[in-house]
Amino acid sequence: MPMEALLHTNTMTTLIVAFIALVMFTVLLIRNRALRQRMQQVQEEAQRKVAEAETQLDTERRAAQVAAREKILHARQKIEQELKVQHNELDKSRRRLEQREDTIDKRQVELEQLNKEMATRQEQVSQQEAEVEAIIAKQTEQLERISDLSQAEARDQLLQRLKEELHQERLQFIQRSQQQAEEQAERSAQNIISQAIQRCAVDHTSETTVSVVALPSDDMKGRIIGREGRNIRTFEQLTGVDLIVDDTPEAVVLSGFDPVRREVARIALENLIQDGRIHPGRIEEMVDKARQTISERIQEAGQNAILQTGVTGPHPEIIRLLGKLQFRTSFGQNVLQHSIEVSHLAGAMASEIGAHVAIARRAGLLHDIGKAVDFEREGSHAQIGMEITRTRGEREEVVHAVGAHHGEIEQQSIEAALVQAADAISAARPGARRETLESYIKRLESLEAVAMDFEGVEKVYAIHAGREIRVIVKPGEMDDASSQELARDMATQIEKDMDYPGQIRVTVIRETRAIEYAK
């Protein structure tokens, strides 16, 4: 390129750059001027708003000062009014106090006058008392001279007479109260018990400690005994029951205190007789089958018992023990049937008096459960029953009623008393139980001996199979009121010293004789 053209191009570039710089400088000057104008406007606007705010604040300050002055004025007026009211009330109170002071002054004067009058009357009363004491002393002296008794002796005689009268009145009151209570309680109890018995009648069967098994012929006895007695020994070892083969025609006797074992032996022996094959192996097989049969019967009997009484949810062991009671008797009374009857009676009486029916019914069913194992453990059947029911998850109210039904522990609930009463009713019904002649005579003798230990008793007779005792007292040593007290004390002593089913009536007889001679 030629030099001139290059120079011309450079010059043009320089001019263009200069022009562009000039344009940019001009633009910057214009923008700067606009910014200064904007800043000036903003400052003027801010100054204007500050002036307005100061004006408004001054106006509000003046208004607040005016309102505060008005409030202060109003409060001052209110306080002045309250002070005025309080001042008026103080004036009224002052006037009332002045009136009261005047009244007190008047009453003080009146009291002084009354004190003077009282002093005068006191002197008169003292004089009269002295005169009365003198008269009493004179009369006492005259009475002592007339009666030949000192004042102390007369007082002692009077006190003794009062004691005797009070004793007689106390005995008569006790007799009347007891008679009324007994009549009312007797009516209520008879009604409840009669309704319970009518609703809960069940049958009873009598059993003993022996079972008789009939034989088709006396030849069977030899087969039962076996060669050198091996059959009878095996049978007794497996069953734990004595097999008695005697001269009784066409019969053998099974003897044992465990009713379940005795029933197992009876069933096994009857099956052996029916089968005809009697040898040790067959005996063992039949005894096992009989045990299975009895186990099923025990379970079924326990289930039927809880179904009949409506008891729910007992432990399986309790059901089994209840079933075992089917083979246990007490004085000839079947214990399971007795327990079912006691459950019904206790529940019926509980419903009549508003007690807990479910607890009474449950405790009645379980009250004799200890008899299922009492020959295996030490202690009374009530204590064993408490242990069994407690360990098998029964409620404490049921456990207590089971343990208290024979009075071995103190009764703490109405349900326990109902179970005891139901047990006595079931046992005391005519025909429910039987006892041996020896124990019957011994009980009557013990009953008469308890009554003869009391002072003033002349003769004692136990009648009505021991259900009543009649006591004849010496009329010269006891009066009618004391006879009533003797009957109550005698009944308490009998309850404490003796065990008996049902109740015993105590009748005290005092004979009064009036004897005169015609001359």
C-alpha positions in Angstrom: 0.0 0.0 0.0 1.3 3.5 -0.7 2.4 5.5 2.2 -0.1 8.3 1.7 -3.0 6.0 1.8 -1.7 4.5 5.0 -1.4 7.9 6.6 -4.8 8.8 5.4 -6.3 5.7 7.0 -4.6 6.4 10.3 -5.8 9.9 10.3 -9.3 8.9 9.7 -9.1 6.3 12.5 -7.8 8.9 14.9 -10.6 11.3 14.0 -13.2 8.6 14.5 -11.8 7.6 17.9 -11.7 11.3 18.9 -15.2 11.8 17.8 -16.4 8.8 19.7 -14.6 10.0 22.9 -16.2 13.4 22.5 -19.6 11.8 22.2 -19.1 9.7 25.3 -17.8 12.6 27.3 -20.9 14.6 26.3 -23.1 11.8 27.3 -21.4 11.5 30.7 -21.8 15.3 31.2 -25.5 15.0 30.5 -26.0 12.0 32.8 -24.1 13.7 35.6 -26.2 16.8 35.2 -29.4 14.7 35.4 -28.1 12.9 38.5 -27.4 16.2 40.2 -30.8 17.4 39.3 -32.4 14.1 40.7 -30.4 14.3 43.9 -31.5 17.9 44.4 -35.1 16.9 43.9 -34.7 14.0 46.4 -33.2 16.4 48.9 -35.9 18.9 48.4 -38.6 16.2 48.8 -36.9 14.8 52.0 -36.7 18.4 53.4 -40.4 18.8 52.6 -41.4 15.5 54.3 -39.3 16.3 57.3 -41.0 19.7 57.6 -44.4 18.1 57.3 -43.5 15.4 59.9 -42.3 18.1 62.3 -45.5 20.0 61.7 -47.6 16.9 62.3 -45.6 15.9 65.4 -46.0 19.3 66.8 -49.7 19.1 66.2 -50.0 15.7 67.9 -47.9 16.8 70.8 -50.2 19.7 71.4 -53.3 17.4 71.1 -51.7 15.0 73.6 -51.0 17.8 76.0 -54.6 18.9 75.8 -55.9 15.4 76.3 -53.6 14.8 79.3 -54.7 18.1 80.9 -58.3 17.0 80.4 -57.6 13.6 82.0 -55.8 15.2 84.9 -58.7 17.5 85.4 -61.2 14.7 85.2 -59.2 12.6 87.7 -58.9 15.5 90.1 -62.7 16.0 90.0 -63.3 12.3 90.6 -60.9 12.2 93.5 -62.5 15.3 95.0 -65.9 13.6 94.7 -64.6 10.4 96.4 -63.0 12.4 99.2 -66.2 14.3 99.7 -68.1 10.9 99.9 -65.6 9.5 102.4 -65.7 12.7 104.4 -69.5 12.3 104.6 -69.2 8.7 105.7 -66.6 9.6 108.3 -69.0 12.2 109.7 -71.8 9.6 109.8 -69.5 7.0 111.5 -68.4 9.7 114.0 -72.0 10.4 114.9 -72.8 6.7 115.3 -69.8 6.3 117.6 -70.9 9.2 119.7 -74.4 7.6 119.9 -72.9 4.3 120.9 -70.8 5.9 123.6 -73.9 7.5 125.0 -75.7 4.1 125.0 -72.7 2.4 126.6 -72.6 4.9 129.3 -76.3 4.4 130.0 -75.8 0.6 130.1 -72.9 0.9 132.4 -75.0 2.8 134.8 -77.7 0.2 134.5 -75.1 -2.6 135.1 -73.8 -0.9 138.2 -77.4 -0.8 139.5 -77.9 -4.5 138.6 -74.6 -5.5 140.4 -75.8 -3.8 143.5 -79.1 -5.6 143.3 -77.3 -8.9 142.6 -75.1 -8.4 145.6 -78.1 -7.8 147.8 -79.8 -10.9 146.4 -76.7 -12.9 146.9 -76.6 -12.0 150.5 -80.2 -13.0 150.8 -79.6 -16.3 149.0 -76.6 -17.0 151.3 -78.7 -16.4 154.3 -81.4 -18.7 152.9 -78.8 -21.4 152.1 -77.5 -21.3 155.6 -81.1 -21.6 156.9 -81.7 -24.6 154.5 -78.5 -26.3 155.5 -79.5 -25.9 159.1 -82.9 -27.3 158.4 -81.4 -30.3 156.4 -78.9 -31.0 159.1 -81.7 -30.9 161.7 -83.9 -33.2 159.5 -80.9 -35.5 158.8 -80.3 -35.8 162.5 -83.9 -36.6 163.1 -83.9 -39.2 160.3 -80.8 -40.9 161.7 -82.3 -41.0 165.1 -85.6 -42.4 163.8 -84.0 -45.0 161.4 -81.0 -45.9 163.5 -78.9 -45.4 160.2 -76.1 -43.0 159.5 -76.1 -40.9 156.4 -73.4 -43.1 154.8 -75.3 -46.2 155.6 -78.5 -44.8 154.2 -76.7 -43.7 151.0 -75.2 -47.2 150.6 -78.6 -48.8 151.0 -80.1 -46.4 148.5 -77.3 -47.1 146.0 -77.7 -50.8 146.4 -81.4 -50.5 145.8 -80.8 -48.4 142.7 -78.2 -50.9 141.4 -80.7 -53.7 141.8 -83.4 -51.8 140.0 -81.1 -50.8 137.2 -79.9 -54.4 136.8 -83.5 -55.6 136.5 -84.4 -52.8 134.1 -81.3 -53.6 132.0 -82.2 -57.3 131.9 -85.8 -56.5 130.9 -84.6 -54.0 128.3 -82.2 -56.6 126.9 -84.9 -59.2 126.9 -87.4 -57.0 125.1 -84.8 -55.8 122.6 -83.5 -59.3 121.9 -87.0 -60.6 121.6 -88.0 -58.0 119.1 -84.7 -58.4 117.1 -85.1 -62.2 117.1 -88.7 -62.0 116.0 -87.8 -59.6 113.1 -84.7 -61.5 112.1 -86.5 -64.9 112.4 -89.2 -63.7 110.1 -86.8 -62.3 107.5 -84.5 -65.3 107.7 -87.3 -67.8 107.4 -88.6 -66.0 104.4 -85.1 -65.9 102.7 -84.2 -69.5 103.6 -87.6 -70.9 102.6 -87.4 -69.2 99.2 -83.8 -70.4 98.7 -84.6 -74.0 99.7 -87.7 -74.1 97.5 -85.7 -72.9 94.5 -82.7 -75.2 95.1 -83.9 -78.7 96.0 -81.5 -81.5 94.9 -81.3 -85.2 95.5 -78.7 -86.9 97.7 -77.2 -90.4 97.6 -75.7 -92.3 100.5 -72.3 -94.0 100.2 -69.7 -95.6 102.5 -66.1 -96.5 102.5 -66.8 -100.0 101.0 -68.3 -101.1 97.7 -70.0 -104.5 97.1 -69.5 -106.2 93.8 -72.0 -108.9 92.9 -70.6 -112.2 91.4 -72.4 -114.6 89.1 -71.4 -117.5 91.3 -69.2 -118.3 94.2 -66.8 -120.1 91.8 -65.7 -116.7 90.6 -64.1 -116.0 94.0 -61.4 -118.6 93.3 -60.6 -117.1 89.9 -60.4 -113.7 91.5 -58.0 -114.9 94.1 -55.9 -116.8 91.5 -53.1 -119.3 91.8 -51.4 -118.7 95.2 -53.3 -115.4 95.4 -51.4 -113.7 92.5 -54.6 -112.2 91.0 -55.8 -110.6 94.2 -52.3 -109.3 95.0 -52.0 -107.7 91.6 -55.4 -106.2 91.8 -54.8 -104.7 95.2 -51.3 -103.3 94.2 -52.6 -101.7 91.0 -55.8 -100.2 92.6 -54.6 -99.4 96.2 -57.9 -100.9 97.4 -58.4 -103.9 99.7 -60.3 -106.8 98.0 -62.1 -108.7 100.7 -63.3 -112.2 99.8 -65.3 -113.7 102.6 -68.3 -115.9 103.2 -70.8 -113.5 101.8 -72.6 -115.4 99.0 -72.0 -114.3 95.5 -70.3 -111.0 96.5 -66.9 -109.5 97.3 -66.2 -106.3 99.1 -63.9 -103.5 98.0 -62.6 -101.4 101.0 -60.7 -98.1 100.8 -60.8 -94.5 102.1 -60.0 -93.0 98.6 -63.4 -93.1 96.8 -61.8 -92.6 93.4 -59.6 -95.6 93.8 -62.5 -97.6 95.1 -64.6 -96.7 92.1 -61.7 -97.6 89.7 -61.4 -100.9 91.5 -65.2 -101.6 91.2 -65.3 -100.8 87.5 -62.2 -102.9 86.8 -63.5 -105.8 88.8 -66.9 -105.7 87.1 -65.3 -105.6 83.7 -63.0 -108.5 84.6 -66.0 -110.6 85.8 -67.9 -109.8 82.6 -64.9 -110.6 80.5 -64.1 -113.8 82.3 -60.3 -113.7 81.7 -58.7 -112.9 85.0 -54.9 -112.9 85.1 -52.3 -110.2 86.0 -51.9 -108.9 82.5 -55.6 -108.6 82.0 -56.1 -107.1 85.4 -53.5 -104.3 84.6 -55.3 -103.6 81.3 -58.8 -103.4 82.9 -57.5 -101.1 85.7 -56.0 -98.7 83.1 -59.3 -98.7 81.2 -61.2 -98.1 84.4 -58.8 -95.2 85.3 -59.5 -93.6 81.9 -63.2 -94.1 82.4 -63.1 -92.5 85.9 -61.0 -89.6 84.6 -63.6 -88.9 81.9 -66.4 -89.2 84.4 -64.6 -86.8 86.8 -64.1 -84.2 84.1 -67.7 -84.6 83.0 -69.0 -84.3 86.6 -66.9 -81.1 87.1 -68.1 -79.6 83.9 -71.8 -80.4 84.8 -71.3 -78.8 88.3 -70.1 -75.5 86.9 -72.8 -75.5 84.3 -75.5 -76.2 86.9 -74.3 -73.4 89.1 -73.4 -70.9 86.4 -69.8 -70.5 87.5 -67.6 -69.4 84.7 -63.9 -69.6 84.0 -62.5 -71.8 86.8 -59.0 -73.3 86.5 -59.0 -76.8 84.9 -57.5 -78.3 88.1 -60.5 -76.9 90.1 -62.9 -78.6 87.6 -61.1 -81.9 88.0 -61.1 -81.6 91.9 -64.9 -80.8 91.7 -65.4 -83.9 89.7 -63.6 -86.0 92.3 -66.0 -84.8 94.9 -68.7 -86.9 93.2 -67.0 -90.0 94.8 -66.7 -88.4 98.2 -69.3 -88.5 100.9 -69.6 -86.8 104.3 -72.0 -88.4 106.8 -73.5 -90.2 103.9 -74.1 -87.0 101.9 -72.5 -86.8 98.4 -70.1 -83.9 98.6 -70.5 -82.7 95.0 -74.3 -82.6 95.2 -73.9 -80.9 98.6 -71.6 -78.3 97.0 -74.0 -77.7 94.2 -76.9 -77.2 96.6 -74.8 -74.8 98.8 -74.0 -72.8 95.7 -77.7 -72.5 94.7 -78.7 -71.7 98.3 -75.9 -69.0 98.8 -76.8 -67.4 95.5 -80.5 -67.3 96.2 -80.0 -65.8 99.7 -77.5 -63.3 98.3 -80.0 -62.1 95.7 -82.6 -61.7 98.4 -80.5 -59.4 100.6 -78.6 -57.6 97.8 -75.2 -59.2 98.2 -72.8 -60.3 95.5 -74.6 -63.2 93.9 -71.7 -64.4 91.7 -69.2 -64.5 94.6 -71.6 -66.3 96.9 -72.5 -68.9 94.2 -68.9 -69.5 93.3 -67.7 -69.8 96.9 -70.6 -72.1 97.7 -69.6 -74.4 94.9 -65.9 -74.4 96.0 -66.3 -74.4 99.8 -65.6 -78.2 100.2 -63.1 -78.6 97.4 -60.4 -79.3 100.0 -62.2 -82.6 100.7 -61.0 -83.9 97.3 -57.5 -84.1 98.6 -57.7 -83.8 102.4 -56.6 -87.4 102.9 -53.4 -86.5 101.0 -52.5 -83.3 102.8 -52.3 -82.0 106.4 -54.8 -79.5 107.7 -58.5 -79.1 107.7 -60.4 -79.2 104.4 -61.2 -75.5 104.7 -57.5 -74.5 105.0 -56.7 -76.9 102.1 -59.5 -75.3 100.1 -58.2 -71.8 100.7 -54.7 -72.9 99.5 -56.2 -74.6 96.4 -58.4 -71.7 95.4 -55.7 -69.1 96.0 -53.1 -70.9 94.0 -55.6 -71.5 91.1 -56.3 -67.7 90.6 -59.6 -67.4 92.4 -60.6 -63.9 93.8 -59.7 -63.2 97.4 -63.4 -62.8 98.3 -64.0 -66.4 97.2 -60.8 -67.7 98.9 -61.9 -66.0 102.2 -65.4 -67.5 102.0 -64.0 -71.0 101.4 -61.7 -70.7 104.4 -64.3 -69.2 106.8 -67.2 -71.5 106.1 -66.5 -73.5 109.3 -65.5 -70.5 111.5 -61.7 -71.3 111.5 -61.0 -67.7 110.5 -63.1 -64.7 111.2 -65.7 -63.9 108.5 -65.1 -60.5 106.9 -67.8 -60.4 104.2 -71.6 -61.1 104.0 -70.9 -63.6 101.2 -68.8 -65.7 103.6 -71.6 -65.7 106.2 -74.1 -66.7 103.4 -71.9 -69.7 102.4 -71.7 -70.8 106.0 -75.4 -70.5 106.4 -76.1 -72.4 103.1 -73.6 -75.1 104.2 -75.5 -75.5 107.5 -78.9 -75.6 105.7 -77.8 -78.2 103.3 -76.3 -80.4 106.0 -79.2 -79.9 108.5 -82.0 -80.9 106.2 -83.8 -84.0 107.4 -82.4 -87.0 105.5 -79.4 -85.1 104.1 -76.8 -86.7 106.4 -76.5 -89.5 108.8 -74.1 -90.1 111.7 -73.2 -93.2 113.7 -74.9 -94.0 117.0 -71.6 -93.6 118.9 -70.9 -90.0 117.6 -74.6 -89.2 118.0 -74.6 -90.2 121.7 -71.3 -88.4 122.3 -72.6 -85.2 120.8 -75.7 -85.3 123.0 -73.6 -85.9 126.1 -71.2 -83.1 125.2 -74.2 -80.8 124.7 -75.7 -81.6 128.1 -72.3 -81.3 129.8 -71.8 -77.8 128.4 -75.2 -76.7 129.8 -74.6 -78.3 133.3 -71.4 -76.2 133.8 -73.5 -73.1 134.4 -74.5 -72.0 137.9 -78.2 -72.4 138.9 -78.9 -75.2 136.5 -80.8 -78.1 138.0 -81.5 -80.5 135.0 -80.6 -80.6 131.3 -82.3 -82.6 128.6 -81.1 -82.8 124.9 -84.1 -83.5 122.7 -85.1 -83.6 119.0 -81.9 -85.4 118.0 -79.7 -82.7 119.6 -81.5 -79.9 117.8 -82.8 -78.5 121.1 -81.7 -78.4 124.7 -84.0 -77.8 127.6 -82.6 -76.4 130.8 -84.4 -76.4 134.1 -83.0 -73.9 136.5 -83.4 -73.5 140.3 -86.2 -70.9 140.8 -84.8 -69.8 144.1 -81.4 -68.8 142.6 -82.5 -67.3 139.3 -85.3 -64.9 138.3 -87.0 -64.5 134.9 -84.6 -61.9 133.6 -81.5 -63.9 134.6 -83.0 -66.9 132.8 -83.0 -65.0 129.6 -79.4 -64.0 130.2 -78.5 -67.6 130.9 -80.0 -68.8 127.7 -78.0 -66.3 125.7 -74.7 -67.1 127.5 -75.4 -70.9 127.1 -76.0 -70.5 123.3 -72.7 -68.5 123.0 -70.8 -71.2 124.9 -72.3 -74.0 122.8 -71.2 -72.2 119.6 -67.7 -71.8 121.0 -67.1 -75.3 122.3 -69.0 -77.6 119.9 -69.2 -78.5 116.2 -72.6 -79.4 114.9 -74.7 -79.1 111.7 -77.5 -76.6 111.6 -78.5 -74.8 114.8 -79.4 -75.8 118.4 -82.3 -74.2 120.3 -81.7 -73.4 123.9 -84.8 -73.3 126.1 -84.5 -72.3 129.8 -87.4 -73.2 132.0 -88.0 -71.6 135.4 -90.8 -73.0 137.5 -92.4 -70.7 140.1 -94.5 -72.5 142.8 -96.7 -70.8 145.4 -97.4 -73.0 148.4 -99.7 -72.3 151.3 -101.1 -74.5 154.0 -104.7 -74.4 155.3 -104.8 -74.9 159.0 
